[in-house]
Amino acid sequence: MAAEPGRVMLVHTAEPGSTSAERLRLLASWATSQHVPRPARGVTGRPPSRAA
């Protein structure tokens, strides 16, 4: 972070075993289950050609 003057990183945690900790775990599980990689698409909306 020292290389980026003016930038700040805040980190928050929840008390282990608390309702907040459980909700954060649930939120994290949604984020990981929602990530579905898709192929890159060109301007036409079709995947890029695989020219050799």
C-alpha positions, 0 to 999 in steps of 0.5 A: 500500500505504501506504493499507492499514496492516498489509498487505504485498506480497511478490514473488518471481521466478525466475532467467531460464532456470532450471527454476523460471522454466520451471515458473512459465511453465507454471503461468501458462499453466494459469491463463490457459487455465482462465479461462472466463467464465460468465454470472451466475446467480440464486438459481434457477440460471438466468441473470438475465432481460434485462428492457428 
